[in-house]
Amino acid sequence: METWLPIIIQLVAGLLGGNLAASAGKKGGGLGGALGSIIGAVGGLGGGQLLSALGVGGGGTSTDLMSIISDVVGGGAGGAILTAVVGMLKGGAKKS
């Protein structure tokens, strides 16, 4: 379970970050709930893994408080950023 905990935290945080970013960008149509959630989860996993690879988060065990906080922040930010980028690309393609 200790190896899966960071991945689960990153996916859930990315899902939440993606939903927040998708709902904030609904003025122009948005991505929709399901697509925003999927993109957010993928971005959350990528963002969390990137922070882990860079050594951010204390480098302790997966149940260490700094590691959990790093997974939540990296996952949420990664999910929100990827969802916002895909939303902008989709919006730009729709206008063309």
Secondary structure, DSSP 8 states (H G I E B T S, - for coil): -TTTHHHHHHHHHHHHHHHHHHHHTGGGT---HHHHHHHHHHHHHHHHHHHHHHTTTTT--TTSHHHHHHHHHHHHHHHHHHHHHHHHHHHHHHH-
